[in-house]
Amino acid sequence: MDPELEAFVPLFPLCDWTDPIADRKVYEELATARPAQDTSDLLVEDRSLPAEPPVPVRLYRPHRPQGAVVWMHGGGHVVGDLDTEDGWAARIAVATGAVVVSVGYRLSPEHPYPAALDDVWAALGWTAEHAAELGVDPARIAVGGHSAGANLAAAVSLRARDEQGPAIRFQLLNEPGLDDRQETWSQRQFTDTPWLTRDKLRASWRHYLGAQPATAYAAPARAADLSGLPPAYIATAELDPNRDEGIEYALRLLRAGVSVELHQWPGTFHGSQAILSAEVSQRQITDVGAALRRALAP
């Protein structure tokens, strides 16, 4: 493990997603403890998108936007919201010069699949329909997220392809959780890694799926056909149970004719880029911004 990251591991609070209400409070305290991002060059605005139920989003608008990113927070589909994701969404807007539409999707177990995906689908449709208002080209819309948010980005890309939905120019999947079966080598070996453990992931999938069997839109690794999807940037952490399913998804996309940039970060663990002081975290965050900026360039 990277020594700069390892120093923080003993400080992590217990958060195993067996008590979603308590875990949300812990996650909120962690998120608000991070340094705030300067948003003086952004117009930040909360909106409620017309859907049933309405979908809360937070817009981060640069003065001269270079495309748009529909962004989904992490948290195992169980924790996280617009406020906990505020710093990340703002950093992406600053790094890319794009309008960031941060989606406050519904959480499980109160709202199991497909509630979150339906909210993201509504946000994608709204972004495409209101591209002119946002000052962006509707052909320059990307989707992205971290962990569970990356799951939703991959899922909405599949749905947009299958249902001839809004055109997605690019999908950014940062440490994605894609496979409920937990059968990869990393899932079987990394049972007690920092922040994300095998049991924590099992609880996450149980909350998200509820009583329903997993489909490709819930667990994109189950999709039989990955052709015709948007180009992708996929980042994985070395000491992460999700590592191998992210790498395998990247390989399957490549074999299906989809252009992919795959970055495996050595010495890192799931979500460790939240430790902003670490040099490897700074490189990870810079790389995500650069990938989106390249993808959304005219």
C-alpha positions as CSV (number, residue, x, y, z in Angstrom):
1,M,0.0,0.0,0.0
2,D,1.1,3.5,-0.7
3,P,2.6,4.7,2.6
4,E,0.9,8.1,2.4
5,L,-2.5,6.3,2.2
6,E,-1.6,3.7,4.8
7,A,-1.1,6.3,7.5
8,F,-4.8,7.3,7.3
9,V,-6.3,3.7,7.5
10,P,-6.4,3.6,11.4
11,L,-8.5,6.8,11.3
12,F,-11.4,5.4,9.3
13,P,-14.7,5.1,11.2
14,L,-16.7,1.9,11.2
15,C,-19.2,2.0,8.4
16,D,-20.4,-1.4,7.2
17,W,-23.8,-0.4,5.5
18,T,-25.8,-2.7,7.8
19,D,-27.4,0.4,9.4
20,P,-28.0,2.8,6.5
21,I,-29.3,5.7,8.6
22,A,-26.3,5.6,10.9
23,D,-23.9,5.0,8.0
24,R,-25.2,8.1,6.2
25,K,-24.3,10.2,9.1
26,V,-20.8,8.8,9.3
27,Y,-20.4,9.4,5.5
28,E,-21.6,12.9,5.8
29,E,-19.2,13.7,8.6
30,L,-16.3,12.3,6.5
31,A,-17.3,14.3,3.4
32,T,-17.7,17.6,5.2
33,A,-14.3,17.2,6.8
34,R,-12.6,17.4,3.4
35,P,-11.2,20.7,2.1
36,A,-13.8,22.7,0.1
37,Q,-13.3,23.3,-3.6
38,D,-13.2,27.0,-4.7
39,T,-16.4,27.6,-6.7
40,S,-15.9,31.3,-7.3
41,D,-15.6,30.7,-11.1
42,L,-18.7,28.5,-11.2
43,L,-22.4,29.2,-11.1
44,V,-23.8,26.6,-8.6
45,E,-27.5,26.0,-8.6
46,D,-29.9,23.4,-7.2
47,R,-32.8,22.3,-9.3
48,S,-35.6,19.8,-9.0
49,L,-36.1,18.0,-12.4
50,P,-39.6,17.1,-13.5
51,A,-40.0,13.4,-13.0
52,E,-42.1,11.1,-10.8
53,P,-40.8,11.7,-8.2
54,P,-38.8,14.8,-8.9
55,V,-35.0,14.3,-9.2
56,P,-32.8,16.8,-7.3
57,V,-29.7,17.9,-9.1
58,R,-27.0,20.4,-8.5
59,L,-25.6,22.3,-11.5
60,Y,-22.0,23.5,-11.6
61,R,-21.7,25.9,-14.6
62,P,-18.4,27.4,-15.8
63,H,-18.7,30.7,-17.7
64,R,-17.8,29.1,-21.0
65,P,-18.7,25.4,-20.7
66,Q,-17.0,22.7,-22.7
67,G,-19.7,20.1,-22.8
68,A,-21.6,18.5,-19.9
69,V,-21.0,15.7,-17.5
70,V,-23.9,13.9,-15.8
71,W,-22.2,12.8,-12.5
72,M,-23.2,10.2,-9.9
73,H,-21.8,10.0,-6.4
74,G,-20.5,6.8,-4.8
75,G,-21.7,5.2,-1.6
76,G,-22.8,1.7,-2.4
77,H,-26.3,2.9,-3.5
78,V,-26.8,3.3,0.3
79,V,-25.1,6.6,1.4
80,G,-24.2,9.9,-0.2
81,D,-26.1,12.9,-1.6
82,L,-25.6,16.2,-3.4
83,D,-24.0,17.7,-0.3
84,T,-21.5,14.9,0.3
85,E,-20.5,15.0,-3.4
86,D,-20.3,18.8,-3.6
87,G,-16.5,18.9,-3.5
88,W,-16.0,16.2,-6.1
89,A,-18.5,17.6,-8.5
90,A,-17.1,21.1,-8.2
91,R,-13.5,19.8,-8.8
92,I,-14.7,18.0,-12.0
93,A,-16.3,21.2,-13.2
94,V,-13.1,23.2,-12.6
95,A,-10.9,20.6,-14.0
96,T,-12.9,20.0,-17.2
97,G,-14.6,23.3,-17.9
98,A,-17.8,21.3,-18.4
99,V,-21.2,21.8,-16.8
100,V,-21.5,19.1,-14.2
101,V,-25.0,17.8,-13.4
102,S,-24.6,16.1,-10.1
103,V,-27.6,13.7,-9.5
104,G,-29.2,13.2,-6.1
105,Y,-30.6,9.8,-7.0
106,R,-32.7,7.8,-4.5
107,L,-30.9,5.5,-2.1
108,S,-31.6,1.9,-1.1
109,P,-32.8,0.0,0.8
110,E,-35.7,2.4,0.9
111,H,-35.7,2.7,-2.9
112,P,-34.1,-0.4,-4.4
113,Y,-33.3,-0.9,-8.1
114,P,-34.4,0.5,-10.5
115,A,-35.2,3.8,-8.6
116,A,-31.6,5.2,-8.8
117,L,-31.2,4.3,-12.4
118,D,-34.6,5.8,-13.3
119,D,-33.4,9.1,-11.6
120,V,-30.2,9.1,-13.6
121,W,-32.1,8.3,-16.8
122,A,-34.3,11.3,-16.1
123,A,-31.3,13.5,-15.4
124,L,-29.6,12.4,-18.7
125,G,-32.7,13.2,-20.7
126,W,-33.1,16.6,-19.0
127,T,-29.5,17.5,-19.7
128,A,-29.8,16.6,-23.4
129,E,-33.1,18.5,-23.7
130,H,-31.8,21.6,-22.0
131,A,-28.3,21.6,-23.6
132,A,-29.0,25.0,-25.2
133,E,-30.0,26.5,-21.9
134,L,-26.8,25.1,-20.3
135,G,-24.7,26.5,-23.2
136,V,-23.4,23.1,-24.4
137,D,-23.6,21.0,-27.5
138,P,-26.0,18.1,-27.0
139,A,-23.5,15.9,-28.8
140,R,-20.9,16.5,-26.0
141,I,-22.5,14.9,-23.0
142,A,-20.6,12.4,-20.9
143,V,-21.7,10.3,-17.9
144,G,-19.5,9.4,-15.0
145,G,-19.2,8.5,-11.4
146,H,-17.3,6.8,-8.6
147,S,-18.0,3.3,-7.3
148,A,-21.9,2.9,-7.2
149,G,-22.0,6.1,-9.3
150,A,-19.8,4.4,-11.9
151,N,-22.2,1.4,-11.8
152,L,-25.0,3.9,-12.7
153,A,-23.0,5.5,-15.4
154,A,-22.3,2.1,-17.0
155,A,-26.0,1.1,-16.6
156,V,-27.4,4.3,-18.1
157,S,-25.0,3.9,-21.1
158,L,-26.4,0.4,-21.7
159,R,-30.0,1.7,-21.4
160,A,-29.4,4.7,-23.7
161,R,-28.0,2.3,-26.3
162,D,-30.8,-0.2,-26.0
163,E,-33.7,2.4,-25.9
164,Q,-32.2,4.8,-28.4
165,G,-31.9,7.4,-25.7
166,P,-29.8,10.6,-25.6
167,A,-26.4,10.3,-27.2
168,I,-23.6,9.7,-24.7
169,R,-20.2,10.8,-25.9
170,F,-18.2,9.2,-23.1
171,Q,-18.5,7.1,-19.9
172,L,-16.1,7.6,-17.0
173,L,-16.1,4.7,-14.6
174,N,-14.0,5.3,-11.5
175,E,-13.5,2.1,-9.4
176,P,-16.9,0.8,-10.6
177,G,-18.9,-1.8,-8.9
178,L,-20.4,-3.9,-11.8
179,D,-20.9,-7.5,-10.7
180,D,-23.2,-8.6,-7.8
181,R,-21.8,-12.2,-8.0
182,Q,-18.5,-11.3,-6.3
183,E,-16.7,-14.2,-8.0
184,T,-13.5,-12.5,-9.3
185,W,-10.1,-13.1,-7.9
186,S,-10.0,-9.7,-6.2
187,Q,-13.4,-10.2,-4.7
188,R,-12.3,-13.5,-3.2
189,Q,-8.9,-12.3,-2.0
190,F,-9.6,-8.8,-0.8
191,T,-12.1,-9.6,1.9
192,D,-10.9,-7.0,4.5
193,T,-9.3,-4.2,2.6
194,P,-9.6,-0.6,3.8
195,W,-12.9,1.1,3.5
196,L,-14.5,-1.5,1.2
197,T,-14.7,-5.2,2.3
198,R,-16.4,-8.2,0.8
199,D,-19.1,-8.1,3.5
200,K,-19.8,-4.4,3.0
201,L,-20.2,-5.0,-0.7
202,R,-22.5,-7.9,-0.1
203,A,-24.7,-5.7,2.1
204,S,-24.6,-3.0,-0.6
205,W,-25.9,-5.4,-3.3
206,R,-28.5,-6.8,-1.0
207,H,-29.9,-3.3,-0.3
208,Y,-29.8,-2.3,-3.9
209,L,-31.3,-5.4,-5.5
210,G,-33.9,-6.0,-2.8
211,A,-36.0,-9.0,-3.7
212,Q,-35.3,-8.7,-7.4
213,P,-32.8,-10.8,-9.4
214,A,-29.9,-8.9,-10.9
215,T,-30.2,-7.7,-14.5
216,A,-27.6,-6.1,-16.8
217,Y,-29.0,-2.6,-15.9
218,A,-28.4,-3.4,-12.2
219,A,-25.1,-5.2,-12.6
220,P,-23.6,-4.2,-16.0
221,A,-21.1,-7.0,-15.9
222,R,-24.0,-9.3,-16.6
223,A,-24.6,-7.6,-20.0
224,A,-24.0,-10.1,-22.8
225,D,-23.4,-7.5,-25.5
226,L,-21.2,-4.5,-24.9
227,S,-21.0,-3.3,-28.5
228,G,-22.2,0.1,-29.5
229,L,-21.4,1.7,-26.1
230,P,-19.6,5.0,-25.7
231,P,-15.9,5.2,-25.3
232,A,-14.8,4.7,-21.7
233,Y,-12.2,5.6,-19.2
234,I,-12.0,3.0,-16.4
235,A,-9.9,3.4,-13.3
236,T,-9.3,0.7,-10.7
237,A,-7.5,0.6,-7.4
238,E,-5.0,-2.2,-6.8
239,L,-6.3,-3.2,-3.3
240,D,-10.0,-3.1,-4.1
241,P,-12.5,-6.0,-4.2
242,N,-14.0,-4.3,-7.3
243,R,-10.6,-4.2,-9.1
244,D,-10.9,-7.3,-11.4
245,E,-14.5,-6.7,-12.5
246,G,-13.5,-3.2,-13.6
247,I,-10.5,-4.6,-15.6
248,E,-12.6,-7.4,-17.1
249,Y,-15.3,-4.9,-18.1
250,A,-12.6,-2.8,-19.9
251,L,-11.3,-5.9,-21.7
252,R,-14.8,-6.9,-22.8
253,L,-15.5,-3.4,-24.1
254,L,-12.3,-3.5,-26.1
255,R,-13.3,-6.9,-27.5
256,A,-16.7,-5.5,-28.5
257,G,-15.0,-2.7,-30.5
258,V,-15.3,0.1,-27.8
259,S,-12.4,2.4,-27.3
260,V,-11.2,2.2,-23.7
261,E,-8.5,3.9,-21.5
262,L,-7.8,1.7,-18.5
263,H,-5.8,3.0,-15.6
264,Q,-4.8,0.7,-12.7
265,W,-3.5,2.7,-9.7
266,P,-0.9,0.8,-7.7
267,G,-0.8,0.9,-4.0
268,T,-4.3,2.4,-3.7
269,F,-7.5,1.1,-2.2
270,H,-11.2,1.8,-2.9
271,G,-12.0,5.5,-2.4
272,S,-8.4,6.4,-1.3
273,Q,-8.4,9.4,-3.7
274,A,-10.4,11.1,-1.0
275,I,-7.1,11.4,0.9
276,L,-6.3,14.6,-1.0
277,S,-2.9,15.2,0.5
278,A,-1.5,12.0,-1.0
279,E,0.5,12.4,-4.2
280,V,-1.1,9.4,-5.9
281,S,-4.6,10.8,-5.1
282,Q,-3.6,14.1,-6.7
283,R,-2.5,12.2,-9.8
284,Q,-5.8,10.2,-9.9
285,I,-8.0,13.3,-9.7
286,T,-5.9,15.1,-12.3
287,D,-6.2,12.1,-14.6
288,V,-10.0,11.9,-14.3
289,G,-10.3,15.6,-15.2
290,A,-7.9,15.2,-18.1
291,A,-9.8,12.2,-19.5
292,L,-13.1,14.0,-19.4
293,R,-11.6,17.2,-20.9
294,R,-10.1,15.2,-23.8
295,A,-13.4,13.4,-24.4
296,L,-15.5,16.5,-24.5
297,A,-13.1,18.6,-26.6
298,P,-14.7,20.0,-29.8
